[in-house]
């Protein structure tokens, strides 16, 4: 079994998967290098198409503290909405679970 496949199977959490698998697939030394290269903040100043960004403060994937809020606010092409809850892309919730239990 190749090293990347083994690392993928043994990753205990998302950050470990990003660090040991995804970053290697794209040619980076680790997740921090990958994140710096693909982060939206390097692209935000150059966006000229009107863009709506919806950010949930409780997003378990994109931590609110790392969302480039100020960069989006400086760009006149952004409309930014921030909510206290909402998760990440809604797929972490079972729409029939009335207790709003997260499934991740």
C-alpha positions, 0 to 999 in steps of 0.5 A, a space after each residue: 500500500 502506498 504511503 498516501 493511502 496508508 496515511 489516509 486510512 490512518 488519519 484520525 481527524 481532518 487536519 491530520 488528513 489535510 497534513 499527511 494526504 491532501 497537501 502531499 497530493 498537491 505537492 506541499 510539505 504540509 497543511 500549513 503550506 497548502 492553506 497559505 497557497 489556496 487561501 481565499 484571502 489572496 484572491 479576494 482583493 481581485 474579485 470583480 464579480 458581485 459575490 455573496 459570502 455566507 459565514 457561520 460562526 460555528 462552522 467546524 471546517 472553516 473556523 470563524 477566526 480564520 475567515 478573512 472578514 476584513 478583506 471581504 468588507 474592503 472589497 465593494 463587490 462582496 456582500 457578507 452575511 455572518 450568522 451565529 450558527 449554521 455549520 458547514 454547507 448544511 450537510 453536517 446536519 440531519 434535516 430530520 433530527 429535530 435536536 440539531 445534532 451534528 453528524 461529523 
